Amino acid sequence: MGRLFGTDGVRGVANTELTPELAFNLGKAGASVLGKNNEKPIVLIGKDTRISGDMLENALAAGIMAMGGNVIKAGVLPTPAIAYLVRYYQADAGAVISASHNPFEYNGIKFFNGEGFKLADEIEDEIENLMLRDIDLKARVEGDRLGKCLEGAEDATNAYVDFLAKTVRGDFSHMKIVLDCANGAAYQVAEMVFRRLGAQIKVIHNHPNGVNINQRCGSTHPQSLQDAVLEMGADCGLAFDGDADRLIAVDARGRLVDGDRLIYICAKALKERKELKDKTVTATVMSNIGFHRALKKIGCRVDSTQVGDRYVLEQMLKTGCVIGGEQSGHIIFLNHTTTGDGILSALQLLQAVRDLGKSLEDLADEVTIYPQVLKNARVKTECKKTYMEDPVIKKEIERLERKMAGEGRVLIRPSGTEPLVRVMIEGQDLEKITHQAEQLAELIQQRLG
């Protein structure tokens, strides 16, 4: 068995790679590590709408209870709901069964600690070590030490809706909005929140059947949302992914508004309300140069991290930054919660639009998005991080950067999982940067492949 935990929990094809047996053992190991300070740790479990969710939920819960842990089954809820409800219920840990934006055949299991944060690498390593070395997994508690399923003190869905509604001021009764729930975990909660806040809404892709999650819908397939916005004459459209931790928006003209623009709009409103600490936004190195320029124009700066929401969060916790995220629409509002939350992000966006007194399309147009071209170069594994040690490659990268003279950039980064170096070039002329990216990727592959 290879490494279990990836960048966002344990994932695989359900019942083939992510089996009930694996989920059961993950429950045992997780309860053992996360419940060290409590003989009967309480673990809150949520899931999305995949057909495999029930199977994996029950296997995971059985593993936790076999180690003496108690379980609260929260049902179908967004991933960020579990991050919030862990604290609300004062549980020792949370677990989410979801594969986010992936097709229904896949599923995953990830944990949150008792403070609602994703597990640190060393905690994941400890859980994984127990499983890979089969340490103590055969041990079983007996008699009254066995765990059981508990009922939450209050309905989990309503508790989460209450929390979301309280993150904004006033209501949205003047707004016409289309919601795309991706036939996923947002299918009930999103509608409940926006109806409570008085918005005039149309909801699409909110009839999950176990196999249609993310199927030509949601934040990764927004075409039907764009059509629905134009058909309704709505002010905007809001699309979530399968586990509702991401947001992509559509303006009244049917144009996509990606994560960079969403973060800019929200940061601008936070700055005007004097709530943007140090006038700083946290984003990854993949954020667009146009995003950086727009923020600079309003007197803000960008603190850049490597790609991945966990790295964005780590940096935000270090600096106290209140907003950060990625182009994909995974946005963290640290003054409200501990992880990316698509519905919360949508609420903050609408509040920002209202506070700034402009339409979403006018605010989005304040950010000029430069074309980005991404090409892969296949290299030897041992060469993934040494490309700048090759004098020919280094010289070519420096030549391209001089040629762009501040009107674009070159970003080279190794793949985290494959023997690839990713070449990203950003600039104003799509045809030109495509040619440059292809040539540079070819050069790197020739030299290091």
C-alpha positions in Angstrom: 0.0 0.0 0.0 1.4 3.4 -1.0 0.8 6.8 0.6 -2.9 7.2 1.6 -3.3 10.9 2.2 -3.0 13.2 -0.8 -3.4 17.0 -0.8 -7.0 16.7 0.4 -7.5 13.5 2.3 -7.8 10.0 1.1 -9.4 9.6 -2.4 -10.0 6.9 -4.9 -12.6 5.0 -6.9 -15.3 3.9 -4.4 -15.4 0.2 -3.6 -12.3 -0.4 -5.7 -9.6 1.8 -4.3 -11.5 3.4 -1.5 -13.1 0.3 0.0 -15.3 -0.2 3.0 -12.4 -2.1 4.6 -10.1 0.9 4.1 -12.7 3.2 5.5 -13.2 1.0 8.5 -9.5 0.9 9.3 -9.2 4.7 8.6 -12.0 5.2 11.2 -10.1 3.1 13.7 -6.8 4.8 13.1 -8.4 8.2 13.0 -10.2 7.6 16.3 -7.0 6.4 17.9 -5.0 9.4 16.9 -7.6 12.2 17.1 -9.1 10.9 20.4 -5.8 10.7 22.4 -7.0 13.1 25.0 -10.5 11.5 25.3 -11.4 7.9 25.9 -14.7 8.4 24.0 -13.9 10.9 21.3 -16.9 12.3 19.4 -16.5 12.4 15.6 -19.0 14.3 13.5 -19.5 12.8 10.0 -20.9 14.5 6.9 -21.1 13.5 3.3 -22.0 14.6 -0.2 -24.6 13.0 -2.5 -22.6 10.2 -4.1 -24.2 6.8 -4.1 -21.1 5.4 -2.3 -21.5 7.8 0.6 -23.8 5.6 2.7 -21.5 2.6 2.4 -18.4 4.6 3.3 -20.1 6.5 6.1 -21.2 3.3 7.8 -17.8 1.7 7.4 -16.0 4.7 8.8 -18.5 5.1 11.7 -18.0 1.4 12.5 -14.3 1.8 12.7 -14.6 4.8 15.0 -17.1 3.0 17.3 -14.9 -0.1 17.3 -12.2 2.0 19.0 -14.7 3.4 21.6 -15.4 6.6 19.8 -18.9 8.1 19.4 -20.3 9.3 16.1 -22.8 12.0 15.1 -24.0 11.5 11.6 -24.8 14.9 10.2 -26.0 13.6 6.8 -25.6 15.4 3.5 -23.9 18.7 4.2 -21.1 20.8 2.6 -17.5 20.1 3.6 -17.2 23.6 5.3 -20.4 22.8 7.3 -18.5 20.0 9.1 -15.6 22.4 9.8 -18.1 24.8 11.5 -20.2 22.1 13.2 -17.2 20.4 14.8 -16.8 23.5 16.9 -20.6 24.0 17.4 -21.1 20.5 18.8 -17.7 20.6 20.6 -16.7 17.4 18.9 -13.2 16.1 19.0 -13.0 15.7 15.2 -14.9 15.9 12.0 -14.9 13.7 8.9 -16.2 14.4 5.4 -17.0 11.8 2.8 -16.6 13.5 -0.5 -14.5 13.7 -3.6 -15.3 17.4 -4.2 -15.5 18.2 -8.0 -14.6 14.7 -9.2 -17.1 12.4 -11.0 -19.5 10.3 -8.9 -17.5 7.1 -9.1 -14.8 8.6 -6.9 -15.1 9.4 -3.2 -12.8 10.5 -0.4 -12.4 10.8 3.3 -10.8 13.8 5.0 -10.7 14.8 8.7 -10.9 18.1 10.6 -9.6 18.6 14.0 -11.7 19.9 17.0 -11.0 23.5 16.0 -12.3 23.0 12.4 -9.0 23.0 10.6 -7.8 20.3 8.2 -5.3 18.0 9.8 -1.6 19.0 9.8 0.7 16.8 7.8 2.2 15.2 10.9 -1.2 14.1 12.2 -2.1 12.6 8.8 1.3 10.8 8.9 0.5 9.4 12.3 -2.8 8.0 11.2 -1.3 6.7 8.0 1.6 5.1 9.9 -0.9 3.1 12.1 -2.6 1.8 9.0 0.4 1.0 6.9 2.2 -0.8 9.7 -1.0 -2.4 11.0 -0.2 -1.0 14.5 -3.0 -1.7 17.0 -5.7 -2.0 14.3 -6.6 -5.5 15.5 -7.3 -4.3 19.0 -11.0 -3.9 19.9 -12.6 -2.5 22.9 -15.4 -4.4 24.6 -18.5 -4.0 26.7 -19.6 -0.5 27.7 -16.4 0.9 26.2 -17.8 0.5 22.7 -18.9 3.7 20.9 -22.3 4.5 19.6 -24.2 6.9 17.3 -25.4 10.0 19.1 -28.0 12.5 18.1 -26.9 16.1 17.8 -28.4 18.6 20.3 -29.9 20.5 17.3 -30.5 19.8 13.7 -27.1 20.2 11.9 -28.5 21.7 8.7 -30.5 24.4 10.5 -27.5 25.2 12.8 -25.3 25.7 9.7 -27.9 27.8 7.9 -28.2 30.0 11.0 -24.5 30.5 11.0 -24.3 31.4 7.3 -27.1 33.9 7.5 -25.5 35.7 10.4 -22.3 36.4 8.4 -23.9 39.2 6.4 -25.8 42.3 7.3 -29.4 43.0 6.0 -31.0 41.0 3.3 -30.8 40.4 -0.5 -34.5 41.1 -1.3 -33.5 43.4 -4.2 -31.5 40.7 -6.0 -32.5 38.1 -8.6 -30.1 35.1 -8.4 -29.6 31.7 -10.0 -28.0 29.0 -7.9 -26.3 26.0 -9.4 -25.9 23.3 -6.6 -24.0 20.8 -8.8 -26.5 18.1 -7.6 -24.2 18.0 -4.6 -23.9 18.8 -0.9 -25.3 22.4 -1.3 -28.6 21.2 -2.8 -30.6 22.0 0.3 -28.6 24.5 2.3 -27.9 27.0 -0.5 -31.6 27.4 -1.2 -32.5 27.6 2.5 -30.0 30.4 3.1 -30.9 32.6 0.2 -34.6 32.3 0.7 -34.1 33.2 4.4 -32.3 36.4 3.2 -35.1 37.3 0.9 -33.4 36.8 -2.5 -35.5 36.1 -5.6 -33.9 32.8 -6.6 -34.0 30.1 -9.3 -32.3 26.9 -8.3 -30.8 24.5 -10.9 -29.1 21.1 -10.5 -30.6 20.5 -7.1 -32.0 17.0 -7.6 -29.2 14.6 -6.7 -29.7 10.9 -7.5 -26.4 9.5 -6.4 -24.7 9.6 -9.8 -25.3 13.1 -11.2 -23.1 15.0 -8.9 -20.9 17.5 -10.9 -22.4 16.0 -14.1 -22.3 18.9 -16.6 -23.1 21.3 -13.8 -21.6 23.2 -10.9 -18.5 25.3 -10.7 -16.5 23.2 -13.2 -19.3 23.2 -15.8 -21.0 26.6 -15.6 -22.6 26.7 -19.1 -26.1 25.9 -18.0 -25.8 28.5 -15.2 -24.8 31.1 -17.8 -27.8 30.3 -19.9 -30.2 30.4 -16.9 -28.9 33.8 -15.8 -29.6 35.3 -19.2 -33.0 33.6 -19.5 -34.1 34.8 -16.0 -32.6 38.3 -16.5 -30.8 37.7 -13.1 -28.3 40.0 -11.4 -25.9 37.1 -11.1 -25.5 33.3 -10.9 -23.6 31.4 -8.3 -22.2 27.9 -8.9 -20.8 25.5 -6.2 -18.8 22.3 -6.6 -19.9 18.9 -5.3 -18.9 19.5 -1.7 -19.7 23.2 -1.9 -16.3 24.5 -0.8 -15.8 26.5 -4.0 -17.6 29.3 -5.8 -17.7 30.5 -9.4 -20.0 33.4 -10.3 -21.7 34.6 -13.5 -22.5 38.2 -14.1 -25.8 39.6 -15.6 -24.3 39.4 -19.1 -23.6 35.7 -18.6 -19.8 36.1 -18.2 -17.8 34.0 -15.8 -16.3 35.6 -12.7 -13.4 33.5 -11.5 -11.8 33.3 -8.1 -9.3 36.0 -8.7 -12.0 38.5 -9.5 -14.2 37.3 -6.6 -11.3 37.8 -4.1 -10.6 41.2 -5.5 -14.2 42.4 -5.2 -14.5 41.1 -1.6 -11.1 42.5 -0.6 -12.0 45.9 -2.0 -15.2 46.0 0.1 -13.2 44.8 3.2 -10.7 47.6 2.7 -13.4 50.2 2.4 -14.9 48.9 5.7 -11.4 49.0 7.2 -11.5 45.3 7.8 -8.7 44.2 5.5 -5.7 43.6 7.8 -2.5 45.3 6.6 -4.4 45.8 3.2 -3.2 42.4 2.3 -4.7 39.4 0.4 -3.2 35.9 0.3 -3.2 34.1 -3.0 -1.2 31.4 -4.8 1.5 31.9 -7.4 -1.0 31.0 -10.1 -3.1 34.1 -9.4 -3.3 36.3 -12.5 -1.0 39.3 -13.0 -4.2 41.3 -13.7 -5.4 40.4 -10.2 -2.1 41.7 -8.7 -2.3 45.0 -10.7 -6.0 45.6 -9.7 -5.2 45.2 -6.0 -2.2 47.4 -6.3 -4.3 50.1 -7.9 -6.6 50.2 -4.8 -3.6 50.3 -2.4 -3.5 46.6 -1.5 -0.7 44.0 -1.8 -0.7 40.2 -2.5 1.1 37.7 -0.3 1.8 34.7 -2.6 2.0 31.0 -1.6 2.6 27.8 -3.4 -0.5 26.2 -5.1 -3.0 24.6 -2.7 -5.6 25.9 -0.3 -3.8 24.4 2.7 -0.8 26.6 1.9 -3.0 29.7 1.6 -4.5 28.9 5.0 -1.1 28.3 6.6 0.1 31.7 5.5 -3.1 33.4 6.6 -2.8 31.9 10.1 0.8 33.2 10.3 0.0 36.7 9.1 -3.5 37.2 10.4 -4.7 37.9 6.8 -8.5 37.8 6.7 -9.1 36.8 3.0 -7.2 34.4 0.7 -7.8 31.9 -2.0 -7.3 30.5 -5.5 -8.5 31.1 -9.0 -10.7 27.9 -8.7 -13.0 29.8 -6.3 -11.7 28.2 -3.1 -11.8 31.3 -0.9 -11.2 31.5 2.8 -12.7 34.2 5.0 -10.7 33.7 8.2 -12.8 36.1 10.2 -15.8 33.8 9.7 -14.5 30.3 9.3 -11.5 27.9 9.0 -11.7 26.6 5.5 -13.1 27.5 2.0 -16.8 27.8 1.9 -18.7 28.3 -1.4 -22.0 29.5 0.1 -20.3 31.8 2.6 -18.2 33.2 -0.2 -21.3 33.8 -2.2 -22.9 35.7 0.7 -19.7 37.8 1.2 -19.6 38.6 -2.5 -23.2 39.8 -2.6 -22.6 41.9 0.5 -19.5 43.4 -1.2 -21.5 44.2 -4.4 -24.2 45.9 -2.3 -21.7 47.8 -0.2 -19.7 49.0 -3.1 -22.8 50.3 -5.0 -21.8 48.8 -8.3 -23.0 45.8 -10.4 -21.1 42.6 -10.3 -20.1 43.0 -14.0 -18.7 46.6 -13.4 -16.7 45.4 -10.4 -15.4 42.3 -12.3 -14.3 44.6 -15.2 -11.9 46.4 -12.8 -9.6 43.3 -13.1 -8.1 42.7 -16.5 -7.4 39.0 -16.7 -4.3 38.2 -18.8 -4.3 35.0 -20.9 -2.4 32.1 -19.2 -1.0 29.1 -21.1 0.0 26.0 -19.2 2.2 23.2 -20.8 3.8 20.1 -19.2 7.3 18.9 -19.7 8.0 15.3 -18.9 11.3 14.9 -17.0 13.2 12.4 -14.9 11.8 12.4 -11.3 15.1 13.4 -9.8 15.2 16.5 -12.2 11.8 18.0 -11.2 13.3 20.6 -8.8 16.6 21.2 -10.5 15.6 22.9 -13.7 17.2 26.2 -12.8 20.5 24.4 -12.3 20.6 23.8 -16.1 22.4 26.8 -17.6 20.5 26.6 -21.0 17.0 26.5 -19.3 17.9 29.2 -16.9 19.2 31.5 -19.7 16.0 30.9 -21.7 13.7 31.7 -18.8 15.7 34.9 -18.0 15.5 35.9 -21.7 11.7 35.5 -21.8 11.3 37.5 -18.5 13.3 40.4 -19.9 11.3 40.3 -23.2 8.0 40.6 -21.2 9.3 43.6 -19.2 6.6 43.5 -16.7 3.8 42.8 -19.2 3.7 39.1 -18.4 5.6 36.4 -16.4 7.0 32.9 -16.6 6.2 30.5 -13.8 7.8 27.0 -13.6 6.8 24.5 -10.9 7.2 20.8 -10.4 4.2 18.6 -10.3 3.5 17.2 -6.8 2.5 13.7 -8.0 4.0 13.1 -11.5 7.4 13.3 -13.2 6.4 16.6 -14.8 7.5 20.3 -14.7 4.6 22.6 -15.4 5.4 25.7 -17.6 2.9 28.6 -17.2 3.4 31.8 -19.3 1.1 34.8 -18.9 0.9 37.8 -21.2 -1.3 39.9 -23.4 -0.9 38.0 -26.7 -2.4 34.5 -26.5 -0.8 33.2 -29.7 2.6 34.5 -28.7 2.6 33.1 -25.2 1.3 29.7 -26.4 4.3 29.5 -28.8 6.7 30.5 -26.0 5.2 28.0 -23.5 5.4 25.2 -26.0 9.0 26.0 -26.9 10.1 26.3 -23.2 8.4 23.0 -22.3 10.0 21.3 -25.2 13.4 22.6 -24.2 13.0 21.5 -20.5 11.9 18.0 -21.7 14.9 17.7 -24.1 17.3 18.7 -21.4 15.9 16.9 -18.4 13.7 14.1 -19.8 
